[in-house]
Amino acid sequence: QVQLVETGGGLVQAGDSLTLSCVASGGTFRSNGMAWFRQASGKAREFVGRLTWNGGLTYYGDSVKGRFSLSRDNDKNTGYLQMNSVKPEDAAVYYCAAQDYACSGYGCYDSDAYEHWGQGTQVIVSS
């Protein structure tokens, strides 16, 4: 089974940048995609972005589009979420997720499309 571990969270000032990492192991996660979700206190889990591992295609949620970017390092089995121009509303616990099956369209933005989840890493934004 795929295992995911997020790291890189912490305190960041509004307007600055922070990069999160997701190390994947133990499965065929590269066959499909890796996604990032976040959940702020008292709010529902929100889609942040998706990366198709083999093709390198990326998709972003509206709230982060233009500010966040996804990438991966095949040798390290690691996906990255680079957060730029961080806003206070970006504060949340960030999760990476992987899937066993293909998805298409808006279904790929649904957390139900992903079977494997990391423990999460918390991002705190100061003004």
Sequence and secondary structure as in RCSB ss.txt:
>XXXX:A:sequence
QVQLVETGGGLVQAGDSLTLSCVASGGTFRSNGMAWFRQASGKAREFVGRLTWNGGLTYYGDSVKGRFSLSRDND
KNTGYLQMNSVKPEDAAVYYCAAQDYACSGYGCYDSDAYEHWGQGTQVIVSS
>XXXX:A:secstr
  EEEEE  EEEETT  EEEEEEEESS GGGSEEEEEEE TTS  EEEEEEETTT  EEE TTTTTTEEEEEETT
TTEEEEEE S  GGG EEEEEEE SS   GGGGGSGGG  EE   EEEEEE 
